[in-house]
Amino acid sequence: MSMTVFVTCKAKNDANLQNEAKMNGEAKVNDKAKVNDKTKPIEEKKLPEKTKEEKLLEKMSLDEKIGQIFIARCPDKDAAALAKKYNLGGYILFGRDFKGKTKDAVVKNIQSYQNASAIPMFIAVDEEGGTVNRVSTNKNFRKYPFASPQYLYKHGGMERIKSDAKEKSELLKSIDINLNFAPVADISTNKNDFIYRRSFAKSPQETAEYVKSVVNVMNEARVGSVLKHFPGYGNNKDTHTDLVHDKRPMEKFKSEDFLPFKAGIDAKATMILVSHNIVEAMDKDAPASISPAVHKILRDELHFEGVIITDDLAMQGVKKFVGEKNSAVLALKAGADMLCSTDFINDIAAVKAAVANGEIEEAEIDEHVLRVLRAKINLGIIK
């Protein structure tokens, strides 16, 4: 009996010793693994490389940033000096800037603006064709003014539209204009509408095809395009002279007016201009140009990632509404990236004050400036 107990105890002891040896061996292996782990370099997560526009933004002062979000009506005196002083993002030229001038004289003026600017400028015009032309009304630039989209389509279909857009873009590029406030994306089939003569005057689907075709040609020429007047002018009166209320239902915008804008967005239009119409289905309390709700639709529902620009802030359709408030500040707070301004000196001061008092965050300005710089890079304006 005692012999059996002795053998059993010995067997247990041997088993225990074996288990201990096994555990010690595993521990040594684990210790070696830990040592090996320590010798391996820790891989650091690489941050995404900064884009060209982000690198440019880092070097800009607040004054330079604020200036970049303005396309100013080109003043008739000291335009180069003012472009430099206020760091302007661009100038828009009108008939007076071409009247009686030769091509060489216009190019010389434009080059003086660019030479004065640390960051190359948008140089823009409204060369829609038909009733709105700035350049081609001067015979030094073209024998006849550019025809309206309606005339072109009637006398040559979409191919004539495309060839006209190509010629127009080439002419603008030849005189250093890099942004055309066209095409008009508004739908109108009623000859009594204010916008009719400037529109394509066809169905939403046909207008969408027209817009897409023109934007594609402009992109090939690397001339910036501006779709106007979001969210669609319809049968409304002229906001140059008065407040305008658009009472159409939202469904009409979704099924009709938005279609040409969406076609232009899909074709990679550079900018979309927002009108001063008070579109009651979207925001009954403010003109579209200063309405956060309208800008939200453009970004979130139509998925536009480019530059949103206001119509001219000197127009009565917004001036009468804002009263003593500053429309440039309100437009930025609504979501606009660029401000089309005749009174740019006072508007710049107002925006600067709004940043200083915290009404607008500098980070918001940065977001707008990045879109502006990105557009200039895409068009080859910034090399």
Backbone torsions as a table, in degrees:
resi	resn	phi	psi	omega
1	MET	NA	-47.2	-179.6
2	SER	-64.5	-32.7	178.8
3	MET	-66.3	-37.6	179.1
4	THR	-64.5	-43.7	179.8
5	VAL	-62.2	-43.0	-178.1
6	PHE	-60.7	-45.7	-179.6
7	VAL	-63.0	-42.6	-179.5
8	THR	-62.0	-44.1	-178.9
9	CYS	-64.2	-41.2	179.8
10	LYS	-63.0	-41.2	179.2
11	ALA	-61.6	-41.1	179.5
12	LYS	-64.4	-41.6	-179.7
13	ASN	-63.7	-42.9	178.4
14	ASP	-60.9	-41.0	179.1
15	ALA	-63.9	-42.3	179.9
16	ASN	-62.9	-42.1	179.5
17	LEU	-62.4	-41.0	179.1
18	GLN	-63.2	-42.7	178.9
19	ASN	-62.2	-42.3	179.7
20	GLU	-62.9	-43.8	179.7
21	ALA	-61.3	-42.0	179.2
22	LYS	-61.7	-44.4	-179.2
23	MET	-65.6	-40.6	178.5
24	ASN	-63.5	-39.7	178.4
25	GLY	-62.3	-44.0	179.1
26	GLU	-63.8	-39.0	-179.9
27	ALA	-63.0	-41.4	178.9
28	LYS	-63.7	-41.6	177.9
29	VAL	-60.6	-45.3	179.4
30	ASN	-62.1	-39.9	179.1
31	ASP	-62.8	-41.1	178.4
32	LYS	-63.7	-39.8	179.6
33	ALA	-61.9	-40.1	179.7
34	LYS	-64.4	-41.6	178.4
35	VAL	-61.1	-45.0	179.5
36	ASN	-61.7	-39.2	178.4
37	ASP	-59.6	-39.0	-177.1
38	LYS	-67.5	-29.6	-178.3
39	THR	-77.8	-17.7	179.5
40	LYS	-74.9	132.9	178.2
41	PRO	-66.5	140.4	178.8
42	ILE	-79.8	123.7	-179.1
43	GLU	-78.2	121.4	178.6
44	GLU	-88.3	140.3	177.3
45	LYS	-72.1	125.5	179.8
46	LYS	-81.3	131.9	175.5
47	LEU	-74.3	146.7	178.1
48	PRO	-61.0	140.7	-178.6
49	GLU	-65.3	139.5	-177.5
50	LYS	-69.4	143.3	178.8
51	THR	-75.3	167.1	179.3
52	LYS	-59.3	-41.7	-179.1
53	GLU	-68.3	-34.3	177.9
54	GLU	-67.1	-39.1	177.3
55	LYS	-64.8	-40.0	177.2
56	LEU	-64.2	-44.0	-177.9
57	LEU	-59.7	-39.1	-178.1
58	GLU	-57.9	-29.7	-175.9
59	LYS	-90.9	-3.5	-173.3
60	MET	-91.2	141.1	173.5
61	SER	-79.3	167.9	177.8
62	LEU	-60.7	-41.5	179.0
63	ASP	-60.1	-40.6	179.0
64	GLU	-66.6	-39.6	178.7
65	LYS	-63.2	-47.5	-178.1
66	ILE	-62.9	-42.0	178.8
67	GLY	-59.9	-37.1	-176.8
68	GLN	-64.4	-22.8	-177.4
69	ILE	-90.6	10.7	179.0
70	PHE	-113.2	127.9	161.9
71	ILE	-106.0	110.9	-173.8
72	ALA	-97.5	148.7	170.6
73	ARG	-66.1	125.7	-173.4
74	CYS	-61.3	119.2	-179.9
75	PRO	-70.3	153.8	-177.2
76	ASP	-82.3	-7.8	176.8
77	LYS	-135.1	144.5	173.4
78	ASP	55.9	35.4	-176.3
79	ALA	-63.2	-40.9	-179.4
80	ALA	-66.6	-45.3	-179.2
81	ALA	-63.2	-39.4	179.8
82	LEU	-71.2	-35.9	176.3
83	ALA	-60.1	-41.7	179.5
84	LYS	-70.0	-46.5	-175.9
85	LYS	-62.2	-39.4	-174.4
86	TYR	-104.7	6.9	175.3
87	ASN	53.9	42.2	-170.0
88	LEU	-64.4	141.1	177.8
89	GLY	-72.5	-26.0	-179.7
90	GLY	-177.0	167.6	171.7
91	TYR	-121.2	142.8	168.0
92	ILE	-108.7	129.0	-176.6
93	LEU	-98.5	147.5	179.7
94	PHE	-122.1	-177.1	-175.6
95	GLY	-52.8	-38.1	-177.2
96	ARG	-64.4	-23.9	-179.0
97	ASP	-77.9	-9.2	-179.7
98	PHE	-119.4	-21.8	-172.7
99	LYS	-57.4	122.2	176.7
100	GLY	72.0	5.9	-177.0
101	LYS	-100.4	152.3	173.0
102	THR	-85.8	166.6	175.9
103	LYS	-57.8	-44.7	-177.3
104	ASP	-61.2	-38.8	-179.3
105	ALA	-67.0	-41.0	179.2
106	VAL	-66.0	-45.4	179.3
107	VAL	-60.8	-40.9	179.2
108	LYS	-61.1	-42.7	178.2
109	ASN	-63.4	-47.1	-178.4
110	ILE	-62.6	-41.6	179.1
111	GLN	-63.7	-32.0	177.8
112	SER	-66.7	-34.8	177.1
113	TYR	-68.0	-45.1	-178.9
114	GLN	-65.6	-40.4	-179.9
115	ASN	-64.6	-28.0	-179.4
116	ALA	-81.1	-13.5	-171.7
117	SER	-100.7	132.5	177.3
118	ALA	-67.7	-37.3	176.8
119	ILE	-111.9	125.5	-177.8
120	PRO	-52.6	143.7	-172.0
121	MET	-96.4	153.8	159.7
122	PHE	-71.8	130.8	170.1
123	ILE	-116.9	113.7	-167.3
124	ALA	-120.6	158.7	171.5
125	VAL	-145.2	166.0	166.3
126	ASP	-101.7	94.3	177.0
127	GLU	-117.8	73.6	-175.6
128	GLU	-78.3	-32.8	-168.7
129	GLY	97.8	148.2	180.0
130	GLY	80.5	-123.2	-173.7
131	THR	-77.3	-14.7	-179.5
132	VAL	-122.7	100.2	174.3
133	ASN	-138.8	142.6	177.2
134	ARG	-114.0	-38.7	-173.5
135	VAL	-89.9	-52.1	-169.1
136	SER	-75.4	-3.7	172.7
137	THR	-73.8	-15.2	177.0
138	ASN	-93.3	119.5	-175.8
139	LYS	-65.5	-13.9	174.9
140	ASN	-70.5	-16.4	-178.4
141	PHE	-105.6	-34.5	-179.6
142	ARG	-158.0	142.6	-177.3
143	LYS	-59.4	-42.5	178.7
144	TYR	-129.5	149.2	175.9
145	PRO	-61.8	151.2	177.1
146	PHE	-59.8	138.2	-177.9
147	ALA	-77.9	164.9	179.6
148	SER	-73.3	156.2	175.4
149	PRO	-57.3	-36.1	179.8
150	GLN	-62.8	-44.9	179.9
151	TYR	-64.2	-45.7	-178.1
152	LEU	-60.0	-44.8	-177.7
153	TYR	-66.8	-39.6	-179.8
154	LYS	-64.0	-33.1	-174.6
155	HIS	-110.2	30.9	177.0
156	GLY	164.5	3.2	175.1
157	GLY	65.2	-160.2	-175.3
158	MET	-67.7	-27.1	178.2
159	GLU	-65.1	-37.6	178.1
160	ARG	-69.7	-36.2	175.5
161	ILE	-58.3	-46.8	-177.4
162	LYS	-66.9	-42.8	-179.5
163	SER	-66.4	-35.0	176.4
164	ASP	-66.1	-44.3	179.3
165	ALA	-62.1	-36.2	178.3
166	LYS	-67.3	-48.2	179.5
167	GLU	-61.4	-42.7	-179.3
168	LYS	-61.1	-47.0	-179.2
169	SER	-63.6	-40.6	179.5
170	GLU	-66.0	-39.2	177.4
171	LEU	-63.6	-46.6	-179.6
172	LEU	-61.6	-44.8	179.4
173	LYS	-61.0	-35.8	-177.0
174	SER	-66.3	-20.3	177.8
175	ILE	-114.0	22.5	173.1
176	ASP	68.1	26.5	171.4
177	ILE	-94.2	127.8	-172.3
178	ASN	-117.2	2.1	-178.7
179	LEU	-144.6	125.3	177.5
180	ASN	-115.5	125.7	177.9
181	PHE	-76.2	72.4	-178.8
182	ALA	-162.2	160.0	3.4
183	PRO	-86.7	160.8	171.9
184	VAL	-74.5	121.0	-177.0
185	ALA	-102.5	7.0	-178.9
186	ASP	-73.0	147.1	178.2
187	ILE	-102.7	126.9	176.1
188	SER	-153.6	129.5	176.4
189	THR	-123.9	7.0	-180.0
190	ASN	-106.4	118.7	-176.0
191	LYS	-62.6	-16.7	179.7
192	ASN	-85.7	-9.4	179.0
193	ASP	-68.3	144.8	177.4
194	PHE	-56.6	-41.2	-173.0
195	ILE	-86.9	-6.0	-170.3
196	TYR	-53.3	-51.4	-173.5
197	ARG	-66.2	-20.9	179.1
198	ARG	-92.7	-12.8	-175.7
199	SER	-88.1	172.5	175.0
200	PHE	-77.0	-19.7	175.0
201	ALA	60.6	38.6	177.6
202	LYS	-130.1	-176.3	-180.0
203	SER	-64.6	164.5	176.7
204	PRO	-55.2	-41.9	-178.2
205	GLN	-67.2	-43.1	179.1
206	GLU	-67.4	-39.0	178.0
207	THR	-64.8	-37.8	177.3
208	ALA	-61.8	-41.8	178.7
209	GLU	-64.8	-40.6	177.4
210	TYR	-60.7	-48.5	-178.3
211	VAL	-61.5	-47.2	179.8
212	LYS	-58.2	-44.8	-177.8
213	SER	-62.8	-44.6	-178.8
214	VAL	-67.0	-44.3	-179.9
215	VAL	-62.1	-41.5	178.5
216	ASN	-59.8	-43.6	179.4
217	VAL	-65.6	-42.5	179.9
218	MET	-64.3	-38.7	177.8
219	ASN	-63.3	-39.8	178.3
220	GLU	-62.4	-35.1	179.5
221	ALA	-84.2	-7.1	-175.7
222	ARG	58.0	43.6	168.7
223	VAL	-108.8	128.4	-177.8
224	GLY	-66.8	144.9	179.5
225	SER	-113.0	151.3	178.2
226	VAL	-132.3	108.9	176.2
227	LEU	-76.0	134.9	-179.4
228	LYS	-147.6	152.3	4.8
229	HIS	-119.2	101.9	-176.3
230	PHE	-61.1	140.8	8.4
231	PRO	-91.8	18.2	-178.4
232	GLY	122.7	125.7	-172.0
233	TYR	-77.5	-33.9	178.5
234	GLY	61.0	-138.5	-176.6
235	ASN	-101.3	24.8	-174.7
236	ASN	-80.2	162.9	-178.9
237	LYS	-81.3	-176.6	-172.1
238	ASP	-82.4	118.4	179.4
239	THR	-79.5	-4.3	173.4
240	HIS	-63.1	-29.8	-170.2
241	THR	-114.4	-15.8	-174.2
242	ASP	-161.2	167.7	171.5
243	LEU	-67.0	139.8	-179.3
244	VAL	-130.3	129.1	176.6
245	HIS	-107.8	126.1	177.0
246	ASP	-102.2	114.6	-173.9
247	LYS	-102.1	10.9	-178.3
248	ARG	-68.7	149.2	-179.6
249	PRO	-72.5	156.8	-178.2
250	MET	-59.7	-36.1	-177.9
251	GLU	-59.6	-34.7	179.6
252	LYS	-65.9	-38.7	177.3
253	PHE	-64.6	-45.7	-176.9
254	LYS	-66.0	-38.4	-175.8
255	SER	-88.2	-18.2	-176.1
256	GLU	-128.4	-68.7	-169.5
257	ASP	-61.5	-34.4	-177.8
258	PHE	-72.2	-21.7	-172.4
259	LEU	-59.7	-48.1	178.1
260	PRO	-64.8	-35.3	178.8
261	PHE	-66.9	-41.0	178.7
262	LYS	-64.5	-38.1	177.7
263	ALA	-63.4	-40.7	177.7
264	GLY	-67.6	-37.5	177.3
265	ILE	-63.7	-45.2	179.4
266	ASP	-63.9	-28.3	178.2
267	ALA	-85.2	3.2	176.6
268	LYS	72.3	47.8	172.7
269	ALA	-60.3	146.4	-176.7
270	THR	-71.9	-46.6	-174.3
271	MET	-137.9	160.4	167.7
272	ILE	-128.7	128.2	178.8
273	LEU	-93.2	131.4	-179.2
274	VAL	-101.9	132.3	-175.6
275	SER	-77.4	175.1	175.7
276	HIS	-97.9	8.0	178.1
277	ASN	-63.2	139.6	172.4
278	ILE	-87.4	102.6	-174.7
279	VAL	-92.9	99.0	-168.1
280	GLU	-64.4	-27.9	179.4
281	ALA	-69.5	-20.4	-179.4
282	MET	-106.2	-41.0	-179.3
283	ASP	-162.9	103.3	-177.0
284	LYS	-78.8	-4.7	-172.9
285	ASP	-106.7	2.2	-178.1
286	ALA	-160.0	148.8	171.0
287	PRO	-58.7	150.5	-176.1
288	ALA	-55.9	-36.9	-176.5
289	SER	-63.2	-22.0	179.8
290	ILE	-122.3	23.4	-178.4
291	SER	-103.5	116.1	175.2
292	PRO	-58.7	-35.6	-177.8
293	ALA	-63.0	-42.1	-179.8
294	VAL	-66.7	-42.5	179.2
295	HIS	-65.4	-35.2	178.7
296	LYS	-64.9	-39.2	177.0
297	ILE	-62.1	-43.3	-178.7
298	LEU	-64.1	-39.1	-179.8
299	ARG	-81.1	-49.2	-168.9
300	ASP	-88.2	-31.3	-177.8
301	GLU	-99.3	-38.7	178.4
302	LEU	-95.3	-8.6	173.8
303	HIS	58.4	42.4	177.3
304	PHE	-82.7	127.4	-177.9
305	GLU	-110.5	-1.2	-178.1
306	GLY	-85.3	-156.6	-174.9
307	VAL	-88.2	125.8	172.6
308	ILE	-96.6	126.2	-179.3
309	ILE	-124.0	148.1	177.9
310	THR	-81.2	159.3	162.2
311	ASP	-69.8	170.0	-175.5
312	ASP	-56.6	126.5	-177.1
313	LEU	-74.4	-4.2	175.9
314	ALA	-85.2	-6.5	-177.2
315	MET	-71.4	145.9	-175.1
316	GLN	-65.9	-25.0	-179.8
317	GLY	-60.2	-23.4	175.8
318	VAL	-110.9	-34.5	-178.2
319	LYS	-61.8	-42.8	180.0
320	LYS	-65.9	-27.4	-178.3
321	PHE	-78.3	-44.7	-171.9
322	VAL	-79.2	-23.0	179.8
323	GLY	61.5	-119.9	-177.2
324	GLU	-80.5	-14.4	179.9
325	LYS	-73.7	163.7	-179.8
326	ASN	-98.7	122.0	-176.0
327	SER	-69.4	-28.6	178.4
328	ALA	-64.8	-43.6	178.2
329	VAL	-63.7	-44.9	-179.4
330	LEU	-63.8	-38.2	179.6
331	ALA	-65.8	-41.7	178.1
332	LEU	-64.4	-42.0	178.8
333	LYS	-64.9	-28.1	178.7
334	ALA	-76.2	-25.2	179.6
335	GLY	127.9	3.1	177.9
336	ALA	-67.1	145.8	176.9
337	ASP	-95.2	-37.8	-179.3
338	MET	-128.1	150.6	-176.2
339	LEU	-119.3	122.1	176.5
340	CYS	-88.8	111.9	-166.8
341	SER	-135.7	129.7	170.8
342	THR	-84.4	-43.2	-179.9
343	ASP	-91.7	56.3	-170.3
344	PHE	-68.6	-28.1	-178.8
345	ILE	-64.7	-47.3	178.0
346	ASN	-70.1	-36.4	180.0
347	ASP	-66.8	-38.9	177.5
348	ILE	-64.0	-42.5	178.2
349	ALA	-61.8	-39.5	179.9
350	ALA	-66.0	-40.7	179.1
351	VAL	-67.0	-41.3	178.7
352	LYS	-61.5	-41.9	178.2
353	ALA	-65.2	-37.7	179.9
354	ALA	-65.8	-34.0	176.1
355	VAL	-71.3	-41.9	-178.6
356	ALA	-62.3	-37.8	-177.7
357	ASN	-91.7	3.5	175.6
358	GLY	86.1	2.9	178.5
359	GLU	-66.4	-34.4	174.2
360	ILE	-124.3	131.5	178.4
361	GLU	-80.4	144.2	177.5
362	GLU	-61.3	-31.0	177.7
363	ALA	-61.1	-33.1	176.7
364	GLU	-67.8	-41.8	176.4
365	ILE	-60.0	-42.7	179.8
366	ASP	-57.5	-43.0	-179.5
367	GLU	-60.6	-42.9	179.2
368	HIS	-66.6	-43.7	-178.0
369	VAL	-63.3	-39.0	178.5
370	LEU	-59.3	-40.1	178.6
371	ARG	-66.3	-40.2	179.5
372	VAL	-63.9	-47.7	-180.0
373	LEU	-63.4	-40.3	179.5
374	ARG	-61.0	-42.0	178.9
375	ALA	-63.8	-41.3	179.6
376	LYS	-65.8	-37.8	177.9
377	ILE	-66.6	-44.9	-178.9
378	ASN	-61.2	-32.9	-179.0
379	LEU	-88.1	-3.7	-179.6
380	GLY	79.7	12.1	177.3
381	ILE	-71.3	-44.6	170.2
382	ILE	-95.0	119.6	-176.4
383	LYS	-80.4	NA	NA
